[in-house]
Amino acid sequence: MALIKPITTEKAIRLLETENKITFFVDRKSNKTEIKEELKKMFNVKVDSVTTHIKNNRKIATIKLKEESPAIDVATKLGLI
């Protein structure tokens, strides 16, 4: 399981609303392809790109969804909004 939990900071919510991106804490050992495939399977969305970085010994992934897959729908299913 690559995805651990969504990030709900002000910046993450702003990215969700303006740029169609959703942000997750992910497993340190997972790669971009695993993250992309897991999100596709879990929420039936089309992923455009995945960027990752490590901060405070935790891996963070920002996932940009394609136009036909609104990130706000994923956030609603997760209970973020």
Gaussian input, Z-matrix of N, CA and C with variables (Angstrom, degrees):
# hf/3-21g

backbone

0 1
 N
 C     1     B1
 C     2     B2     1     A1
 N     3     B3     2     A2     1     D1
 C     4     B4     3     A3     2     D2
 C     5     B5     4     A4     3     D3
 N     6     B6     5     A5     4     D4
 C     7     B7     6     A6     5     D5
 C     8     B8     7     A7     6     D6
 N     9     B9     8     A8     7     D7
 C    10    B10     9     A9     8     D8
 C    11    B11    10    A10     9     D9
 N    12    B12    11    A11    10    D10
 C    13    B13    12    A12    11    D11
 C    14    B14    13    A13    12    D12
 N    15    B15    14    A14    13    D13
 C    16    B16    15    A15    14    D14
 C    17    B17    16    A16    15    D15
 N    18    B18    17    A17    16    D16
 C    19    B19    18    A18    17    D17
 C    20    B20    19    A19    18    D18
 N    21    B21    20    A20    19    D19
 C    22    B22    21    A21    20    D20
 C    23    B23    22    A22    21    D21
 N    24    B24    23    A23    22    D22
 C    25    B25    24    A24    23    D23
 C    26    B26    25    A25    24    D24
 N    27    B27    26    A26    25    D25
 C    28    B28    27    A27    26    D26
 C    29    B29    28    A28    27    D27
 N    30    B30    29    A29    28    D28
 C    31    B31    30    A30    29    D29
 C    32    B32    31    A31    30    D30
 N    33    B33    32    A32    31    D31
 C    34    B34    33    A33    32    D32
 C    35    B35    34    A34    33    D33
 N    36    B36    35    A35    34    D34
 C    37    B37    36    A36    35    D35
 C    38    B38    37    A37    36    D36
 N    39    B39    38    A38    37    D37
 C    40    B40    39    A39    38    D38
 C    41    B41    40    A40    39    D39
 N    42    B42    41    A41    40    D40
 C    43    B43    42    A42    41    D41
 C    44    B44    43    A43    42    D42
 N    45    B45    44    A44    43    D43
 C    46    B46    45    A45    44    D44
 C    47    B47    46    A46    45    D45
 N    48    B48    47    A47    46    D46
 C    49    B49    48    A48    47    D47
 C    50    B50    49    A49    48    D48
 N    51    B51    50    A50    49    D49
 C    52    B52    51    A51    50    D50
 C    53    B53    52    A52    51    D51
 N    54    B54    53    A53    52    D52
 C    55    B55    54    A54    53    D53
 C    56    B56    55    A55    54    D54
 N    57    B57    56    A56    55    D55
 C    58    B58    57    A57    56    D56
 C    59    B59    58    A58    57    D57
 N    60    B60    59    A59    58    D58
 C    61    B61    60    A60    59    D59
 C    62    B62    61    A61    60    D60
 N    63    B63    62    A62    61    D61
 C    64    B64    63    A63    62    D62
 C    65    B65    64    A64    63    D63
 N    66    B66    65    A65    64    D64
 C    67    B67    66    A66    65    D65
 C    68    B68    67    A67    66    D66
 N    69    B69    68    A68    67    D67
 C    70    B70    69    A69    68    D68
 C    71    B71    70    A70    69    D69
 N    72    B72    71    A71    70    D70
 C    73    B73    72    A72    71    D71
 C    74    B74    73    A73    72    D72
 N    75    B75    74    A74    73    D73
 C    76    B76    75    A75    74    D74
 C    77    B77    76    A76    75    D75
 N    78    B78    77    A77    76    D76
 C    79    B79    78    A78    77    D77
 C    80    B80    79    A79    78    D78
 N    81    B81    80    A80    79    D79
 C    82    B82    81    A81    80    D80
 C    83    B83    82    A82    81    D81
 N    84    B84    83    A83    82    D82
 C    85    B85    84    A84    83    D83
 C    86    B86    85    A85    84    D84
 N    87    B87    86    A86    85    D85
 C    88    B88    87    A87    86    D86
 C    89    B89    88    A88    87    D87
 N    90    B90    89    A89    88    D88
 C    91    B91    90    A90    89    D89
 C    92    B92    91    A91    90    D90
 N    93    B93    92    A92    91    D91
 C    94    B94    93    A93    92    D92
 C    95    B95    94    A94    93    D93
 N    96    B96    95    A95    94    D94
 C    97    B97    96    A96    95    D95
 C    98    B98    97    A97    96    D96
 N    99    B99    98    A98    97    D97
 C   100   B100    99    A99    98    D98
 C   101   B101   100   A100    99    D99
 N   102   B102   101   A101   100   D100
 C   103   B103   102   A102   101   D101
 C   104   B104   103   A103   102   D102
 N   105   B105   104   A104   103   D103
 C   106   B106   105   A105   104   D104
 C   107   B107   106   A106   105   D105
 N   108   B108   107   A107   106   D106
 C   109   B109   108   A108   107   D107
 C   110   B110   109   A109   108   D108
 N   111   B111   110   A110   109   D109
 C   112   B112   111   A111   110   D110
 C   113   B113   112   A112   111   D111
 N   114   B114   113   A113   112   D112
 C   115   B115   114   A114   113   D113
 C   116   B116   115   A115   114   D114
 N   117   B117   116   A116   115   D115
 C   118   B118   117   A117   116   D116
 C   119   B119   118   A118   117   D117
 N   120   B120   119   A119   118   D118
 C   121   B121   120   A120   119   D119
 C   122   B122   121   A121   120   D120
 N   123   B123   122   A122   121   D121
 C   124   B124   123   A123   122   D122
 C   125   B125   124   A124   123   D123
 N   126   B126   125   A125   124   D124
 C   127   B127   126   A126   125   D125
 C   128   B128   127   A127   126   D126
 N   129   B129   128   A128   127   D127
 C   130   B130   129   A129   128   D128
 C   131   B131   130   A130   129   D129
 N   132   B132   131   A131   130   D130
 C   133   B133   132   A132   131   D131
 C   134   B134   133   A133   132   D132
 N   135   B135   134   A134   133   D133
 C   136   B136   135   A135   134   D134
 C   137   B137   136   A136   135   D135
 N   138   B138   137   A137   136   D136
 C   139   B139   138   A138   137   D137
 C   140   B140   139   A139   138   D138
 N   141   B141   140   A140   139   D139
 C   142   B142   141   A141   140   D140
 C   143   B143   142   A142   141   D141
 N   144   B144   143   A143   142   D142
 C   145   B145   144   A144   143   D143
 C   146   B146   145   A145   144   D144
 N   147   B147   146   A146   145   D145
 C   148   B148   147   A147   146   D146
 C   149   B149   148   A148   147   D147
 N   150   B150   149   A149   148   D148
 C   151   B151   150   A150   149   D149
 C   152   B152   151   A151   150   D150
 N   153   B153   152   A152   151   D151
 C   154   B154   153   A153   152   D152
 C   155   B155   154   A154   153   D153
 N   156   B156   155   A155   154   D154
 C   157   B157   156   A156   155   D155
 C   158   B158   157   A157   156   D156
 N   159   B159   158   A158   157   D157
 C   160   B160   159   A159   158   D158
 C   161   B161   160   A160   159   D159
 N   162   B162   161   A161   160   D160
 C   163   B163   162   A162   161   D161
 C   164   B164   163   A163   162   D162
 N   165   B165   164   A164   163   D163
 C   166   B166   165   A165   164   D164
 C   167   B167   166   A166   165   D165
 N   168   B168   167   A167   166   D166
 C   169   B169   168   A168   167   D167
 C   170   B170   169   A169   168   D168
 N   171   B171   170   A170   169   D169
 C   172   B172   171   A171   170   D170
 C   173   B173   172   A172   171   D171
 N   174   B174   173   A173   172   D172
 C   175   B175   174   A174   173   D173
 C   176   B176   175   A175   174   D174
 N   177   B177   176   A176   175   D175
 C   178   B178   177   A177   176   D176
 C   179   B179   178   A178   177   D177
 N   180   B180   179   A179   178   D178
 C   181   B181   180   A180   179   D179
 C   182   B182   181   A181   180   D180
 N   183   B183   182   A182   181   D181
 C   184   B184   183   A183   182   D182
 C   185   B185   184   A184   183   D183
 N   186   B186   185   A185   184   D184
 C   187   B187   186   A186   185   D185
 C   188   B188   187   A187   186   D186
 N   189   B189   188   A188   187   D187
 C   190   B190   189   A189   188   D188
 C   191   B191   190   A190   189   D189
 N   192   B192   191   A191   190   D190
 C   193   B193   192   A192   191   D191
 C   194   B194   193   A193   192   D192
 N   195   B195   194   A194   193   D193
 C   196   B196   195   A195   194   D194
 C   197   B197   196   A196   195   D195
 N   198   B198   197   A197   196   D196
 C   199   B199   198   A198   197   D197
 C   200   B200   199   A199   198   D198
 N   201   B201   200   A200   199   D199
 C   202   B202   201   A201   200   D200
 C   203   B203   202   A202   201   D201
 N   204   B204   203   A203   202   D202
 C   205   B205   204   A204   203   D203
 C   206   B206   205   A205   204   D204
 N   207   B207   206   A206   205   D205
 C   208   B208   207   A207   206   D206
 C   209   B209   208   A208   207   D207
 N   210   B210   209   A209   208   D208
 C   211   B211   210   A210   209   D209
 C   212   B212   211   A211   210   D210
 N   213   B213   212   A212   211   D211
 C   214   B214   213   A213   212   D212
 C   215   B215   214   A214   213   D213
 N   216   B216   215   A215   214   D214
 C   217   B217   216   A216   215   D215
 C   218   B218   217   A217   216   D216
 N   219   B219   218   A218   217   D217
 C   220   B220   219   A219   218   D218
 C   221   B221   220   A220   219   D219
 N   222   B222   221   A221   220   D220
 C   223   B223   222   A222   221   D221
 C   224   B224   223   A223   222   D222
 N   225   B225   224   A224   223   D223
 C   226   B226   225   A225   224   D224
 C   227   B227   226   A226   225   D225
 N   228   B228   227   A227   226   D226
 C   229   B229   228   A228   227   D227
 C   230   B230   229   A229   228   D228
 N   231   B231   230   A230   229   D229
 C   232   B232   231   A231   230   D230
 C   233   B233   232   A232   231   D231
 N   234   B234   233   A233   232   D232
 C   235   B235   234   A234   233   D233
 C   236   B236   235   A235   234   D234
 N   237   B237   236   A236   235   D235
 C   238   B238   237   A237   236   D236
 C   239   B239   238   A238   237   D237
 N   240   B240   239   A239   238   D238
 C   241   B241   240   A240   239   D239
 C   242   B242   241   A241   240   D240

   B1=1.4434
   B2=1.5250
   B3=1.3035
   B4=1.4595
   B5=1.5276
   B6=1.3337
   B7=1.4581
   B8=1.5239
   B9=1.3285
   B10=1.4640
   B11=1.5179
   B12=1.3466
   B13=1.4585
   B14=1.5210
   B15=1.3367
   B16=1.4599
   B17=1.5255
   B18=1.3095
   B19=1.4610
   B20=1.5246
   B21=1.3473
   B22=1.4587
   B23=1.5264
   B24=1.3103
   B25=1.4547
   B26=1.5337
   B27=1.3183
   B28=1.4633
   B29=1.5243
   B30=1.3254
   B31=1.4664
   B32=1.5285
   B33=1.3332
   B34=1.4590
   B35=1.5311
   B36=1.3241
   B37=1.4643
   B38=1.5261
   B39=1.3389
   B40=1.4622
   B41=1.5313
   B42=1.3420
   B43=1.4677
   B44=1.5234
   B45=1.3166
   B46=1.4595
   B47=1.5282
   B48=1.3171
   B49=1.4637
   B50=1.5267
   B51=1.3281
   B52=1.4666
   B53=1.5216
   B54=1.3416
   B55=1.4598
   B56=1.5268
   B57=1.3389
   B58=1.4671
   B59=1.5356
   B60=1.3596
   B61=1.4660
   B62=1.5261
   B63=1.3231
   B64=1.4568
   B65=1.5293
   B66=1.3298
   B67=1.4571
   B68=1.5242
   B69=1.3314
   B70=1.4655
   B71=1.5230
   B72=1.3356
   B73=1.4519
   B74=1.5189
   B75=1.3413
   B76=1.4588
   B77=1.5209
   B78=1.3204
   B79=1.4568
   B80=1.5317
   B81=1.3366
   B82=1.4757
   B83=1.5211
   B84=1.3246
   B85=1.4644
   B86=1.5282
   B87=1.3220
   B88=1.4639
   B89=1.5267
   B90=1.3299
   B91=1.4699
   B92=1.5281
   B93=1.3141
   B94=1.4576
   B95=1.5285
   B96=1.3117
   B97=1.4625
   B98=1.5258
   B99=1.3254
   B100=1.4680
   B101=1.5289
   B102=1.3127
   B103=1.4639
   B104=1.5265
   B105=1.3303
   B106=1.4638
   B107=1.5266
   B108=1.3216
   B109=1.4624
   B110=1.5289
   B111=1.3284
   B112=1.4633
   B113=1.5268
   B114=1.3284
   B115=1.4653
   B116=1.5239
   B117=1.3360
   B118=1.4663
   B119=1.5208
   B120=1.3435
   B121=1.4661
   B122=1.5217
   B123=1.3235
   B124=1.4623
   B125=1.5222
   B126=1.3351
   B127=1.4591
   B128=1.5188
   B129=1.3268
   B130=1.4625
   B131=1.5374
   B132=1.3257
   B133=1.4608
   B134=1.5218
   B135=1.3154
   B136=1.4636
   B137=1.5164
   B138=1.3267
   B139=1.4580
   B140=1.5243
   B141=1.3206
   B142=1.4627
   B143=1.5250
   B144=1.3503
   B145=1.4625
   B146=1.5232
   B147=1.3278
   B148=1.4632
   B149=1.5248
   B150=1.3275
   B151=1.4620
   B152=1.5181
   B153=1.3334
   B154=1.4567
   B155=1.5190
   B156=1.3155
   B157=1.4558
   B158=1.5224
   B159=1.3211
   B160=1.4605
   B161=1.5262
   B162=1.3307
   B163=1.4582
   B164=1.5221
   B165=1.3234
   B166=1.4699
   B167=1.5286
   B168=1.3112
   B169=1.4601
   B170=1.5302
   B171=1.3300
   B172=1.4656
   B173=1.5203
   B174=1.3030
   B175=1.4553
   B176=1.5280
   B177=1.3290
   B178=1.4527
   B179=1.5223
   B180=1.3387
   B181=1.4596
   B182=1.5174
   B183=1.3273
   B184=1.4507
   B185=1.5193
   B186=1.3233
   B187=1.4580
   B188=1.5282
   B189=1.3267
   B190=1.4653
   B191=1.5227
   B192=1.3264
   B193=1.4602
   B194=1.5230
   B195=1.3185
   B196=1.4627
   B197=1.5257
   B198=1.3309
   B199=1.4670
   B200=1.5269
   B201=1.3397
   B202=1.4615
   B203=1.5248
   B204=1.3356
   B205=1.4605
   B206=1.5276
   B207=1.3330
   B208=1.4705
   B209=1.5223
   B210=1.3161
   B211=1.4651
   B212=1.5215
   B213=1.3226
   B214=1.4616
   B215=1.5312
   B216=1.3409
   B217=1.4690
   B218=1.5250
   B219=1.3266
   B220=1.4649
   B221=1.5284
   B222=1.3321
   B223=1.4601
   B224=1.5210
   B225=1.3098
   B226=1.4552
   B227=1.5313
   B228=1.3307
   B229=1.4634
   B230=1.5382
   B231=1.3323
   B232=1.4669
   B233=1.5189
   B234=1.3271
   B235=1.4570
   B236=1.5156
   B237=1.3265
   B238=1.4605
   B239=1.5150
   B240=1.3236
   B241=1.4865
   B242=1.5000
   A1=108.85
   A2=116.49
   A3=121.35
   A4=112.09
   A5=117.52
   A6=121.10
   A7=109.84
   A8=117.01
   A9=120.75
   A10=110.29
   A11=117.44
   A12=120.11
   A13=109.87
   A14=117.04
   A15=120.11
   A16=111.03
   A17=115.40
   A18=122.00
   A19=107.78
   A20=116.10
   A21=120.11
   A22=112.78
   A23=117.75
   A24=120.46
   A25=109.84
   A26=116.41
   A27=120.28
   A28=111.47
   A29=115.89
   A30=119.77
   A31=110.81
   A32=117.64
   A33=121.13
   A34=111.04
   A35=117.29
   A36=120.86
   A37=110.44
   A38=117.32
   A39=120.58
   A40=110.80
   A41=117.32
   A42=121.14
   A43=110.61
   A44=116.58
   A45=122.22
   A46=110.15
   A47=116.20
   A48=120.41
   A49=113.41
   A50=117.87
   A51=119.76
   A52=114.15
   A53=117.64
   A54=120.31
   A55=114.60
   A56=117.27
   A57=122.41
   A58=111.54
   A59=115.42
   A60=121.42
   A61=109.16
   A62=116.20
   A63=121.24
   A64=107.95
   A65=116.23
   A66=121.64
   A67=110.14
   A68=116.59
   A69=123.02
   A70=110.91
   A71=115.90
   A72=120.39
   A73=105.24
   A74=117.64
   A75=121.46
   A76=109.98
   A77=115.15
   A78=121.77
   A79=109.17
   A80=116.12
   A81=120.67
   A82=112.70
   A83=117.43
   A84=120.86
   A85=113.04
   A86=118.45
   A87=120.02
   A88=110.74
   A89=114.71
   A90=119.49
   A91=109.47
   A92=116.56
   A93=121.32
   A94=112.46
   A95=116.95
   A96=120.71
   A97=111.02
   A98=117.61
   A99=121.25
   A100=110.80
   A101=116.79
   A102=121.22
   A103=109.97
   A104=115.99
   A105=121.73
   A106=111.25
   A107=117.11
   A108=121.04
   A109=111.80
   A110=116.87
   A111=119.48
   A112=111.48
   A113=117.19
   A114=119.87
   A115=110.76
   A116=116.90
   A117=120.85
   A118=111.18
   A119=116.27
   A120=121.21
   A121=112.27
   A122=116.84
   A123=120.92
   A124=113.45
   A125=117.22
   A126=120.15
   A127=114.48
   A128=117.92
   A129=122.57
   A130=111.33
   A131=115.93
   A132=122.55
   A133=109.87
   A134=115.74
   A135=121.33
   A136=108.54
   A137=116.14
   A138=122.39
   A139=109.72
   A140=115.45
   A141=121.19
   A142=110.46
   A143=117.11
   A144=120.16
   A145=110.39
   A146=114.85
   A147=122.34
   A148=107.96
   A149=116.09
   A150=120.84
   A151=107.48
   A152=116.10
   A153=120.23
   A154=110.00
   A155=115.09
   A156=121.28
   A157=108.65
   A158=116.03
   A159=121.66
   A160=107.98
   A161=114.66
   A162=121.26
   A163=107.79
   A164=116.99
   A165=122.39
   A166=111.64
   A167=116.23
   A168=123.62
   A169=113.01
   A170=117.67
   A171=122.54
   A172=107.96
   A173=116.50
   A174=121.12
   A175=109.14
   A176=115.39
   A177=122.42
   A178=108.40
   A179=116.15
   A180=121.45
   A181=109.30
   A182=116.02
   A183=122.21
   A184=106.64
   A185=115.85
   A186=121.48
   A187=108.81
   A188=116.18
   A189=121.12
   A190=107.66
   A191=115.06
   A192=120.93
   A193=110.17
   A194=115.92
   A195=120.51
   A196=109.26
   A197=116.19
   A198=122.33
   A199=112.76
   A200=117.80
   A201=120.53
   A202=113.35
   A203=117.85
   A204=122.84
   A205=109.53
   A206=118.47
   A207=119.86
   A208=112.35
   A209=116.54
   A210=122.00
   A211=111.13
   A212=116.60
   A213=120.25
   A214=110.79
   A215=117.74
   A216=121.22
   A217=111.01
   A218=116.48
   A219=120.83
   A220=109.82
   A221=116.54
   A222=121.17
   A223=110.85
   A224=117.85
   A225=121.32
   A226=110.33
   A227=117.58
   A228=121.06
   A229=111.04
   A230=116.61
   A231=120.93
   A232=112.43
   A233=118.02
   A234=121.51
   A235=113.65
   A236=117.64
   A237=121.45
   A238=111.98
   A239=115.11
   A240=119.66
   A241=108.95
   D1=111.52
   D2=-175.35
   D3=-81.85
   D4=-42.16
   D5=-177.67
   D6=-80.26
   D7=130.54
   D8=179.63
   D9=-100.27
   D10=-61.41
   D11=176.69
   D12=-160.06
   D13=154.13
   D14=179.28
   D15=-75.26
   D16=155.39
   D17=177.89
   D18=-100.15
   D19=133.32
   D20=-173.96
   D21=-120.05
   D22=34.86
   D23=177.26
   D24=-75.52
   D25=168.58
   D26=178.93
   D27=-60.13
   D28=-41.27
   D29=179.84
   D30=-64.52
   D31=-41.63
   D32=-179.75
   D33=-64.09
   D34=-39.65
   D35=178.55
   D36=-68.69
   D37=-37.75
   D38=177.06
   D39=-63.00
   D40=-43.18
   D41=176.95
   D42=-62.49
   D43=-37.83
   D44=179.50
   D45=-61.02
   D46=-45.85
   D47=-175.60
   D48=-78.63
   D49=-37.62
   D50=-172.53
   D51=-94.83
   D52=-38.07
   D53=-172.51
   D54=-113.73
   D55=5.66
   D56=179.12
   D57=59.68
   D58=41.91
   D59=179.45
   D60=-119.04
   D61=144.07
   D62=175.74
   D63=-123.94
   D64=143.34
   D65=-172.24
   D66=-118.04
   D67=134.11
   D68=-178.76
   D69=-132.58
   D70=148.75
   D71=160.47
   D72=-78.04
   D73=135.75
   D74=-178.61
   D75=-129.45
   D76=165.99
   D77=178.32
   D78=-64.91
   D79=137.24
   D80=-177.98
   D81=-60.97
   D82=-28.38
   D83=-176.24
   D84=-87.74
   D85=-8.39
   D86=-177.29
   D87=-80.04
   D88=150.90
   D89=177.64
   D90=-108.70
   D91=175.77
   D92=-174.53
   D93=-62.16
   D94=-37.95
   D95=-179.88
   D96=-65.21
   D97=-42.65
   D98=178.53
   D99=-63.20
   D100=-42.07
   D101=179.48
   D102=-62.63
   D103=-45.73
   D104=-179.58
   D105=-60.87
   D106=-47.18
   D107=-178.41
   D108=-65.35
   D109=-39.93
   D110=-179.60
   D111=-65.72
   D112=-41.86
   D113=178.35
   D114=-65.15
   D115=-39.81
   D116=177.10
   D117=-58.87
   D118=-46.42
   D119=-178.59
   D120=-66.86
   D121=-45.53
   D122=-174.27
   D123=-68.19
   D124=-40.02
   D125=-171.73
   D126=-119.07
   D127=1.74
   D128=177.74
   D129=53.82
   D130=53.54
   D131=179.91
   D132=-122.96
   D133=165.74
   D134=177.08
   D135=-104.47
   D136=124.23
   D137=-176.50
   D138=-97.04
   D139=133.03
   D140=178.11
   D141=-88.34
   D142=-52.46
   D143=-179.19
   D144=-154.78
   D145=161.40
   D146=177.97
   D147=-131.85
   D148=129.69
   D149=172.97
   D150=-121.52
   D151=142.93
   D152=-179.46
   D153=-130.42
   D154=153.37
   D155=170.67
   D156=-154.55
   D157=161.73
   D158=-178.59
   D159=-112.88
   D160=127.96
   D161=179.78
   D162=-138.11
   D163=128.45
   D164=-179.09
   D165=53.59
   D166=42.54
   D167=177.42
   D168=63.22
   D169=22.98
   D170=175.41
   D171=-126.49
   D172=139.94
   D173=-179.97
   D174=-92.04
   D175=131.34
   D176=-178.34
   D177=-119.29
   D178=132.06
   D179=177.92
   D180=-116.79
   D181=131.37
   D182=172.67
   D183=-108.76
   D184=120.06
   D185=-172.44
   D186=-112.76
   D187=119.50
   D188=177.43
   D189=-93.08
   D190=126.40
   D191=179.39
   D192=-96.21
   D193=155.73
   D194=178.39
   D195=-72.13
   D196=162.72
   D197=-175.73
   D198=-56.33
   D199=-37.63
   D200=-177.22
   D201=-75.43
   D202=-5.78
   D203=178.01
   D204=-120.81
   D205=90.69
   D206=-177.94
   D207=-67.21
   D208=132.60
   D209=178.84
   D210=-66.79
   D211=-25.86
   D212=179.78
   D213=-63.97
   D214=-30.93
   D215=176.87
   D216=-67.14
   D217=-41.57
   D218=177.60
   D219=-63.76
   D220=-42.44
   D221=179.07
   D222=-62.99
   D223=-37.38
   D224=178.78
   D225=-66.93
   D226=-40.85
   D227=178.05
   D228=-64.58
   D229=-33.01
   D230=178.68
   D231=-81.49
   D232=-12.27
   D233=-179.48
   D234=83.35
   D235=21.26
   D236=178.74
   D237=-78.47
   D238=-30.40
   D239=-176.84
   D240=-126.47

